[in-house]
Amino acid sequence: MVACLLARGHVLLEGVPGLAKTLLAKALAKAVGAECRRVQFTPDLMPSDLSGVNVFNLHTGQFQLHLGPVFTNLLLADEINRTSPKTQAALLQAMEERQVNIDGTDHRLPEPFFVMATQNPIEHEGTYPLPQAQLDRFLMKVLVDYPDEEQEVGILRLHHAGLDPHQLTERDLAPVASVEQVEACAVAIRQVTVEDGMLRYVAALARETRRLPRVLLGASPRAGAALLTCAKAMAAITDREFLVPDDVKAVAKPVLRHRLILQPEAELEGLTPDRIIEAVLGQVPVPR
């Protein structure tokens, strides 16, 4: 998640309700002193509900701009697959361009601008699945699973101690960085040294996914660029100025899993994108 933020990308969180995805967004925003806003996506949500509108003021006789919730540092787009394709496209355009157009005028979004979109993998009735071209706009797809026993007991301890997930205080979580520092880190990531052998390694991983017979759609060059960007962020997080294969392996699944489409027969056999990625990581030689 932090790597995705520093890489100036956006993340799609997939998991059933009740796994603290909203709390994760609030905690991340508080940790870097950023503003966080949440939008519940519904079938009747309109693009203007996100971007904002010009409202005529009867007292002044002029139009007044009312900015929408997209004007924030961290936007939690809850259940993004429950809104119409038109509204989905409006958000994804804002994610890519980092600006919105209101009545013919472009308005820049604040920096950093980080979208955490969620979707429920179980319920499909009344949903609008994101097209593959729009899924590709998310730098990462993170699968949020149930906690293990010790983690769940720890959650209960915090709940028993009075932690209110809706009202995080300085005592619960103090900021460890500022918005300006996040932006500085994003710039520093670009300075991570990448040897030619590592560039060829990333390209080989992407190309290998396109050669596998059970993969209908493999990783595109854009996916390879995303993998490189996130790997550089991982190197910076671990306080290294150069890229190593372990950085690439650490982010391969979240970066590539939503960019692969398997053949129908492969899905019937129980294969998943994650297993394909594991196989590719095992097949492609690591540079020395």
BALOBA-1460 file (C-alpha; in Angstrom, 3 decimals):
// residues 288
<rec num="1" residu="m" x="0.000" y="0.000" z="0.000"/>
<rec num="2" residu="v" x="2.768" y="2.433" z="0.939"/>
<rec num="3" residu="a" x="4.698" y="1.481" z="-2.188"/>
<rec num="4" residu="c" x="1.621" y="2.225" z="-4.288"/>
<rec num="5" residu="l" x="1.159" y="5.612" z="-2.612"/>
<rec num="6" residu="l" x="4.799" y="6.599" z="-3.107"/>
<rec num="7" residu="a" x="4.690" y="5.382" z="-6.713"/>
<rec num="8" residu="r" x="1.833" y="7.845" z="-7.331"/>
<rec num="9" residu="g" x="-0.544" y="5.044" z="-8.273"/>
<rec num="10" residu="h" x="-3.956" y="3.872" z="-7.133"/>
<rec num="11" residu="v" x="-5.032" y="0.601" z="-5.541"/>
<rec num="12" residu="l" x="-8.037" y="-1.691" z="-5.902"/>
<rec num="13" residu="l" x="-8.871" y="-3.556" z="-2.694"/>
<rec num="14" residu="e" x="-10.884" y="-6.748" z="-3.091"/>
<rec num="15" residu="g" x="-12.430" y="-8.368" z="-0.041"/>
<rec num="16" residu="v" x="-15.685" y="-9.132" z="1.716"/>
<rec num="17" residu="p" x="-17.246" y="-6.516" z="4.038"/>
<rec num="18" residu="g" x="-15.941" y="-6.183" z="7.575"/>
<rec num="19" residu="l" x="-12.201" y="-6.459" z="6.931"/>
<rec num="20" residu="a" x="-11.377" y="-2.848" z="7.896"/>
<rec num="21" residu="k" x="-10.770" y="-1.495" z="4.414"/>
<rec num="22" residu="t" x="-12.238" y="1.866" z="5.446"/>
<rec num="23" residu="l" x="-10.112" y="1.900" z="8.588"/>
<rec num="24" residu="l" x="-7.035" y="1.157" z="6.464"/>
<rec num="25" residu="a" x="-7.719" y="4.223" z="4.330"/>
<rec num="26" residu="k" x="-8.245" y="6.460" z="7.352"/>
<rec num="27" residu="a" x="-5.126" y="5.117" z="9.077"/>
<rec num="28" residu="l" x="-2.957" y="5.633" z="5.996"/>
<rec num="29" residu="a" x="-4.230" y="9.189" z="5.570"/>
<rec num="30" residu="k" x="-3.660" y="10.002" z="9.235"/>
<rec num="31" residu="a" x="-0.156" y="8.518" z="9.149"/>
<rec num="32" residu="v" x="0.895" y="11.023" z="6.482"/>
<rec num="33" residu="g" x="-1.225" y="13.945" z="7.661"/>
<rec num="34" residu="a" x="-3.464" y="13.822" z="4.599"/>
<rec num="35" residu="e" x="-7.156" y="14.480" z="4.116"/>
<rec num="36" residu="c" x="-9.333" y="11.405" z="3.566"/>
<rec num="37" residu="r" x="-12.852" y="11.286" z="2.161"/>
<rec num="38" residu="r" x="-15.131" y="8.316" z="1.526"/>
<rec num="39" residu="v" x="-17.751" y="7.943" z="-1.199"/>
<rec num="40" residu="q" x="-20.241" y="5.074" z="-1.216"/>
<rec num="41" residu="f" x="-20.715" y="4.153" z="-4.865"/>
<rec num="42" residu="t" x="-24.327" y="3.429" z="-5.794"/>
<rec num="43" residu="p" x="-26.176" y="2.933" z="-9.102"/>
<rec num="44" residu="d" x="-27.584" y="6.480" z="-9.007"/>
<rec num="45" residu="l" x="-24.248" y="8.215" z="-8.294"/>
<rec num="46" residu="m" x="-23.470" y="10.765" z="-11.013"/>
<rec num="47" residu="p" x="-20.057" y="12.026" z="-12.209"/>
<rec num="48" residu="s" x="-20.924" y="15.496" z="-10.895"/>
<rec num="49" residu="d" x="-21.457" y="13.981" z="-7.433"/>
<rec num="50" residu="l" x="-17.723" y="13.235" z="-7.473"/>
<rec num="51" residu="s" x="-16.258" y="16.239" z="-9.260"/>
<rec num="52" residu="g" x="-18.572" y="19.015" z="-8.117"/>
<rec num="53" residu="v" x="-20.898" y="21.519" z="-9.790"/>
<rec num="54" residu="n" x="-21.374" y="25.213" z="-10.435"/>
<rec num="55" residu="v" x="-24.405" y="26.441" z="-8.486"/>
<rec num="56" residu="f" x="-26.124" y="29.740" z="-9.240"/>
<rec num="57" residu="n" x="-26.106" y="32.051" z="-6.220"/>
<rec num="58" residu="l" x="-29.302" y="34.110" z="-6.132"/>
<rec num="59" residu="h" x="-27.768" y="36.684" z="-3.781"/>
<rec num="60" residu="t" x="-24.681" y="37.455" z="-5.876"/>
<rec num="61" residu="g" x="-26.163" y="36.683" z="-9.283"/>
<rec num="62" residu="q" x="-23.107" y="34.548" z="-10.109"/>
<rec num="63" residu="f" x="-22.271" y="30.877" z="-10.341"/>
<rec num="64" residu="q" x="-20.399" y="29.465" z="-7.356"/>
<rec num="65" residu="l" x="-18.190" y="26.394" z="-7.620"/>
<rec num="66" residu="h" x="-18.914" y="23.578" z="-5.166"/>
<rec num="67" residu="l" x="-16.034" y="21.100" z="-5.267"/>
<rec num="68" residu="g" x="-16.883" y="17.414" z="-4.940"/>
<rec num="69" residu="p" x="-15.296" y="14.755" z="-2.700"/>
<rec num="70" residu="v" x="-12.693" y="13.901" z="-5.345"/>
<rec num="71" residu="f" x="-10.809" y="17.022" z="-4.221"/>
<rec num="72" residu="t" x="-8.919" y="15.306" z="-1.424"/>
<rec num="73" residu="n" x="-5.601" y="13.555" z="-0.841"/>
<rec num="74" residu="l" x="-6.965" y="10.067" z="-0.239"/>
<rec num="75" residu="l" x="-10.304" y="9.033" z="-1.699"/>
<rec num="76" residu="l" x="-11.953" y="5.793" z="-0.597"/>
<rec num="77" residu="a" x="-14.226" y="4.710" z="-3.455"/>
<rec num="78" residu="d" x="-16.330" y="2.126" z="-1.642"/>
<rec num="79" residu="e" x="-17.806" y="-0.638" z="-3.833"/>
<rec num="80" residu="i" x="-16.765" y="0.975" z="-7.090"/>
<rec num="81" residu="n" x="-18.396" y="-1.843" z="-9.062"/>
<rec num="82" residu="r" x="-21.876" y="-0.813" z="-7.836"/>
<rec num="83" residu="t" x="-22.019" y="2.422" z="-9.797"/>
<rec num="84" residu="s" x="-22.671" y="2.989" z="-13.486"/>
<rec num="85" residu="p" x="-19.901" y="2.685" z="-16.100"/>
<rec num="86" residu="k" x="-20.271" y="6.429" z="-16.767"/>
<rec num="87" residu="t" x="-19.406" y="7.324" z="-13.170"/>
<rec num="88" residu="q" x="-16.650" y="4.702" z="-13.057"/>
<rec num="89" residu="a" x="-15.112" y="6.230" z="-16.178"/>
<rec num="90" residu="a" x="-15.268" y="9.724" z="-14.665"/>
<rec num="91" residu="l" x="-13.342" y="8.602" z="-11.593"/>
<rec num="92" residu="l" x="-10.792" y="6.635" z="-13.591"/>
<rec num="93" residu="q" x="-10.197" y="9.633" z="-15.844"/>
<rec num="94" residu="a" x="-9.564" y="11.792" z="-12.777"/>
<rec num="95" residu="m" x="-7.180" y="9.129" z="-11.464"/>
<rec num="96" residu="e" x="-5.153" y="9.156" z="-14.656"/>
<rec num="97" residu="e" x="-5.174" y="12.879" z="-15.445"/>
<rec num="98" residu="r" x="-5.190" y="14.108" z="-11.810"/>
<rec num="99" residu="q" x="-7.667" y="16.767" z="-12.787"/>
<rec num="100" residu="v" x="-11.404" y="17.065" z="-13.450"/>
<rec num="101" residu="n" x="-13.370" y="19.166" z="-15.882"/>
<rec num="102" residu="i" x="-16.342" y="21.091" z="-14.493"/>
<rec num="103" residu="d" x="-18.429" y="22.975" z="-17.057"/>
<rec num="104" residu="g" x="-15.529" y="23.229" z="-19.485"/>
<rec num="105" residu="t" x="-12.894" y="24.315" z="-16.958"/>
<rec num="106" residu="d" x="-10.087" y="22.012" z="-15.796"/>
<rec num="107" residu="h" x="-9.371" y="21.871" z="-12.076"/>
<rec num="108" residu="r" x="-6.203" y="20.238" z="-10.732"/>
<rec num="109" residu="l" x="-6.600" y="17.752" z="-7.902"/>
<rec num="110" residu="p" x="-4.495" y="18.142" z="-4.746"/>
<rec num="111" residu="e" x="-1.208" y="16.284" z="-4.418"/>
<rec num="112" residu="p" x="-0.788" y="13.602" z="-3.400"/>
<rec num="113" residu="f" x="-3.974" y="12.171" z="-4.892"/>
<rec num="114" residu="f" x="-4.460" y="8.508" z="-4.027"/>
<rec num="115" residu="v" x="-7.570" y="6.437" z="-4.726"/>
<rec num="116" residu="m" x="-8.353" y="3.295" z="-2.760"/>
<rec num="117" residu="a" x="-11.274" y="1.585" z="-4.498"/>
<rec num="118" residu="t" x="-12.984" y="-1.454" z="-2.994"/>
<rec num="119" residu="q" x="-15.097" y="-4.222" z="-4.430"/>
<rec num="120" residu="n" x="-16.785" y="-7.311" z="-3.005"/>
<rec num="121" residu="p" x="-15.744" y="-10.524" z="-4.820"/>
<rec num="122" residu="i" x="-18.794" y="-12.465" z="-3.605"/>
<rec num="123" residu="e" x="-21.820" y="-10.379" z="-4.593"/>
<rec num="124" residu="h" x="-22.339" y="-9.893" z="-8.326"/>
<rec num="125" residu="e" x="-26.036" y="-8.985" z="-8.508"/>
<rec num="126" residu="g" x="-26.554" y="-5.316" z="-9.278"/>
<rec num="127" residu="t" x="-22.885" y="-4.682" z="-10.043"/>
<rec num="128" residu="y" x="-21.025" y="-3.256" z="-13.024"/>
<rec num="129" residu="p" x="-17.695" y="-5.100" z="-13.335"/>
<rec num="130" residu="l" x="-14.793" y="-2.870" z="-14.310"/>
<rec num="131" residu="p" x="-13.647" y="-3.453" z="-17.918"/>
<rec num="132" residu="q" x="-10.118" y="-4.735" z="-18.360"/>
<rec num="133" residu="a" x="-8.948" y="-1.420" z="-19.814"/>
<rec num="134" residu="q" x="-10.108" y="0.362" z="-16.656"/>
<rec num="135" residu="l" x="-8.692" y="-2.263" z="-14.303"/>
<rec num="136" residu="d" x="-5.334" y="-1.579" z="-15.926"/>
<rec num="137" residu="r" x="-5.463" y="1.989" z="-14.562"/>
<rec num="138" residu="f" x="-5.006" y="0.666" z="-11.029"/>
<rec num="139" residu="l" x="-1.343" y="0.270" z="-10.199"/>
<rec num="140" residu="m" x="-2.113" y="-2.531" z="-7.731"/>
<rec num="141" residu="k" x="-4.882" y="-4.938" z="-6.823"/>
<rec num="142" residu="v" x="-4.626" y="-6.099" z="-3.208"/>
<rec num="143" residu="l" x="-6.624" y="-9.077" z="-1.937"/>
<rec num="144" residu="v" x="-7.842" y="-8.393" z="1.607"/>
<rec num="145" residu="d" x="-8.326" y="-11.713" z="3.394"/>
<rec num="146" residu="y" x="-9.464" y="-12.716" z="6.858"/>
<rec num="147" residu="p" x="-6.862" y="-12.254" z="9.638"/>
<rec num="148" residu="d" x="-5.230" y="-15.264" z="11.251"/>
<rec num="149" residu="e" x="-6.103" y="-16.271" z="14.815"/>
<rec num="150" residu="e" x="-3.519" y="-14.109" z="16.584"/>
<rec num="151" residu="q" x="-4.351" y="-11.078" z="14.450"/>
<rec num="152" residu="e" x="-8.064" y="-11.495" z="15.140"/>
<rec num="153" residu="v" x="-7.442" y="-11.762" z="18.881"/>
<rec num="154" residu="g" x="-5.350" y="-8.590" z="18.642"/>
<rec num="155" residu="i" x="-8.252" y="-6.815" z="16.944"/>
<rec num="156" residu="l" x="-10.567" y="-7.875" z="19.759"/>
<rec num="157" residu="r" x="-8.077" y="-6.571" z="22.336"/>
<rec num="158" residu="l" x="-8.050" y="-3.167" z="20.652"/>
<rec num="159" residu="h" x="-11.836" y="-3.161" z="20.489"/>
<rec num="160" residu="h" x="-12.075" y="-4.118" z="24.163"/>
<rec num="161" residu="a" x="-9.606" y="-1.338" z="25.050"/>
<rec num="162" residu="g" x="-11.960" y="1.221" z="23.513"/>
<rec num="163" residu="l" x="-10.480" y="1.844" z="20.066"/>
<rec num="164" residu="d" x="-13.096" y="3.557" z="17.910"/>
<rec num="165" residu="p" x="-12.282" y="2.874" z="14.230"/>
<rec num="166" residu="h" x="-14.548" y="5.761" z="13.221"/>
<rec num="167" residu="q" x="-12.671" y="8.324" z="15.338"/>
<rec num="168" residu="l" x="-8.916" y="7.763" z="15.219"/>
<rec num="169" residu="t" x="-7.152" y="10.057" z="17.690"/>
<rec num="170" residu="e" x="-3.512" y="11.102" z="18.075"/>
<rec num="171" residu="r" x="-3.278" y="8.506" z="20.840"/>
<rec num="172" residu="d" x="-4.425" y="5.774" z="18.457"/>
<rec num="173" residu="l" x="-2.224" y="6.778" z="15.530"/>
<rec num="174" residu="a" x="0.175" y="9.696" z="15.318"/>
<rec num="175" residu="p" x="1.370" y="11.059" z="11.949"/>
<rec num="176" residu="v" x="4.804" y="9.767" z="10.955"/>
<rec num="177" residu="a" x="5.209" y="11.935" z="7.854"/>
<rec num="178" residu="s" x="3.715" y="14.934" z="6.108"/>
<rec num="179" residu="v" x="2.105" y="15.352" z="2.714"/>
<rec num="180" residu="e" x="5.196" y="17.262" z="1.586"/>
<rec num="181" residu="q" x="7.449" y="14.385" z="2.648"/>
<rec num="182" residu="v" x="5.300" y="11.919" z="0.712"/>
<rec num="183" residu="e" x="5.735" y="14.044" z="-2.401"/>
<rec num="184" residu="a" x="9.489" y="14.251" z="-1.785"/>
<rec num="185" residu="c" x="9.666" y="10.455" z="-1.468"/>
<rec num="186" residu="a" x="7.764" y="10.075" z="-4.735"/>
<rec num="187" residu="v" x="10.410" y="12.210" z="-6.435"/>
<rec num="188" residu="a" x="13.250" y="10.273" z="-4.771"/>
<rec num="189" residu="i" x="11.929" y="6.966" z="-6.122"/>
<rec num="190" residu="r" x="12.765" y="8.126" z="-9.629"/>
<rec num="191" residu="q" x="16.430" y="8.279" z="-8.621"/>
<rec num="192" residu="v" x="16.660" y="4.559" z="-7.776"/>
<rec num="193" residu="t" x="19.371" y="2.996" z="-9.946"/>
<rec num="194" residu="v" x="18.203" y="0.249" z="-12.317"/>
<rec num="195" residu="e" x="20.828" y="-1.785" z="-14.162"/>
<rec num="196" residu="d" x="20.152" y="-2.979" z="-17.700"/>
<rec num="197" residu="g" x="19.945" y="-6.563" z="-16.450"/>
<rec num="198" residu="m" x="17.054" y="-5.636" z="-14.159"/>
<rec num="199" residu="l" x="15.228" y="-3.888" z="-17.005"/>
<rec num="200" residu="r" x="15.569" y="-7.043" z="-19.072"/>
<rec num="201" residu="y" x="14.348" y="-9.128" z="-16.116"/>
<rec num="202" residu="v" x="11.156" y="-7.077" z="-15.764"/>
<rec num="203" residu="a" x="10.568" y="-7.218" z="-19.525"/>
<rec num="204" residu="a" x="11.145" y="-10.986" z="-19.529"/>
<rec num="205" residu="l" x="8.543" y="-11.484" z="-16.787"/>
<rec num="206" residu="a" x="5.939" y="-9.525" z="-18.741"/>
<rec num="207" residu="r" x="6.752" y="-11.303" z="-21.992"/>
<rec num="208" residu="e" x="6.611" y="-14.731" z="-20.362"/>
<rec num="209" residu="t" x="3.004" y="-14.146" z="-19.257"/>
<rec num="210" residu="r" x="2.110" y="-13.585" z="-22.918"/>
<rec num="211" residu="r" x="3.700" y="-16.862" z="-24.008"/>
<rec num="212" residu="l" x="1.824" y="-19.180" z="-21.659"/>
<rec num="213" residu="p" x="-0.901" y="-21.156" z="-23.478"/>
<rec num="214" residu="r" x="-3.342" y="-20.933" z="-20.558"/>
<rec num="215" residu="v" x="-3.209" y="-17.139" z="-20.489"/>
<rec num="216" residu="l" x="-5.643" y="-15.371" z="-22.810"/>
<rec num="217" residu="l" x="-4.313" y="-11.870" z="-22.077"/>
<rec num="218" residu="g" x="-0.847" y="-11.382" z="-20.632"/>
<rec num="219" residu="a" x="0.937" y="-8.404" z="-19.129"/>
<rec num="220" residu="s" x="1.200" y="-5.408" z="-21.453"/>
<rec num="221" residu="p" x="4.175" y="-3.031" z="-21.702"/>
<rec num="222" residu="r" x="2.205" y="-0.709" z="-19.392"/>
<rec num="223" residu="a" x="2.058" y="-3.543" z="-16.869"/>
<rec num="224" residu="g" x="5.828" y="-3.950" z="-17.145"/>
<rec num="225" residu="a" x="6.304" y="-0.234" z="-16.506"/>
<rec num="226" residu="a" x="3.991" y="-0.469" z="-13.481"/>
<rec num="227" residu="l" x="5.987" y="-3.421" z="-12.153"/>
<rec num="228" residu="l" x="9.229" y="-1.468" z="-12.501"/>
<rec num="229" residu="t" x="7.777" y="1.609" z="-10.772"/>
<rec num="230" residu="c" x="6.472" y="-0.366" z="-7.787"/>
<rec num="231" residu="a" x="9.709" y="-2.327" z="-7.503"/>
<rec num="232" residu="k" x="11.662" y="0.944" z="-7.338"/>
<rec num="233" residu="a" x="9.313" y="2.095" z="-4.571"/>
<rec num="234" residu="m" x="10.036" y="-1.114" z="-2.644"/>
<rec num="235" residu="a" x="13.771" y="-0.534" z="-3.032"/>
<rec num="236" residu="a" x="13.407" y="2.997" z="-1.653"/>
<rec num="237" residu="i" x="11.260" y="1.792" z="1.263"/>
<rec num="238" residu="t" x="13.985" y="-0.684" z="2.229"/>
<rec num="239" residu="d" x="16.524" y="2.168" z="2.075"/>
<rec num="240" residu="r" x="18.343" y="0.994" z="-1.035"/>
<rec num="241" residu="e" x="19.415" y="3.160" z="-3.946"/>
<rec num="242" residu="f" x="19.410" y="0.302" z="-6.454"/>
<rec num="243" residu="l" x="16.938" y="-2.333" z="-7.644"/>
<rec num="244" residu="v" x="17.290" y="-6.063" z="-6.905"/>
<rec num="245" residu="p" x="15.164" y="-9.044" z="-8.062"/>
<rec num="246" residu="d" x="13.525" y="-9.399" z="-4.645"/>
<rec num="247" residu="d" x="11.977" y="-5.939" z="-5.074"/>
<rec num="248" residu="v" x="10.317" y="-7.097" z="-8.282"/>
<rec num="249" residu="k" x="9.146" y="-10.372" z="-6.751"/>
<rec num="250" residu="a" x="7.657" y="-8.574" z="-3.735"/>
<rec num="251" residu="v" x="5.231" y="-6.563" z="-5.864"/>
<rec num="252" residu="a" x="4.683" y="-8.914" z="-8.822"/>
<rec num="253" residu="k" x="1.361" y="-10.352" z="-7.629"/>
<rec num="254" residu="p" x="-0.432" y="-7.122" z="-6.652"/>
<rec num="255" residu="v" x="0.811" y="-5.371" z="-9.792"/>
<rec num="256" residu="l" x="0.054" y="-8.129" z="-12.311"/>
<rec num="257" residu="r" x="-2.868" y="-10.192" z="-10.966"/>
<rec num="258" residu="h" x="-5.608" y="-7.900" z="-12.313"/>
<rec num="259" residu="r" x="-3.886" y="-7.527" z="-15.664"/>
<rec num="260" residu="l" x="-3.958" y="-11.231" z="-16.586"/>
<rec num="261" residu="i" x="-6.953" y="-12.998" z="-18.136"/>
<rec num="262" residu="l" x="-6.844" y="-16.792" z="-18.136"/>
<rec num="263" residu="q" x="-8.301" y="-19.155" z="-20.696"/>
<rec num="264" residu="p" x="-11.734" y="-20.503" z="-19.611"/>
<rec num="265" residu="e" x="-10.394" y="-24.058" z="-19.356"/>
<rec num="266" residu="a" x="-7.588" y="-22.853" z="-17.077"/>
<rec num="267" residu="e" x="-10.123" y="-21.287" z="-14.717"/>
<rec num="268" residu="l" x="-12.126" y="-24.529" z="-14.711"/>
<rec num="269" residu="e" x="-8.959" y="-26.325" z="-13.624"/>
<rec num="270" residu="g" x="-8.665" y="-23.983" z="-10.643"/>
<rec num="271" residu="l" x="-5.771" y="-21.912" z="-11.924"/>
<rec num="272" residu="t" x="-5.564" y="-18.320" z="-10.714"/>
<rec num="273" residu="p" x="-3.519" y="-15.321" z="-11.884"/>
<rec num="274" residu="d" x="-1.464" y="-15.588" z="-8.688"/>
<rec num="275" residu="r" x="-0.445" y="-19.155" z="-9.517"/>
<rec num="276" residu="i" x="0.483" y="-18.098" z="-13.031"/>
<rec num="277" residu="i" x="2.644" y="-15.284" z="-11.635"/>
<rec num="278" residu="e" x="4.342" y="-17.720" z="-9.246"/>
<rec num="279" residu="a" x="5.118" y="-20.016" z="-12.179"/>
<rec num="280" residu="v" x="6.526" y="-17.139" z="-14.235"/>
<rec num="281" residu="l" x="8.734" y="-15.987" z="-11.349"/>
<rec num="282" residu="g" x="10.067" y="-19.534" z="-11.114"/>
<rec num="283" residu="q" x="10.730" y="-19.863" z="-14.844"/>
<rec num="284" residu="v" x="12.434" y="-16.578" z="-15.715"/>
<rec num="285" residu="p" x="16.148" y="-16.582" z="-14.797"/>
<rec num="286" residu="v" x="17.168" y="-14.033" z="-12.178"/>
<rec num="287" residu="p" x="19.926" y="-11.626" z="-13.302"/>
<rec num="288" residu="r" x="23.246" y="-11.923" z="-11.524"/>
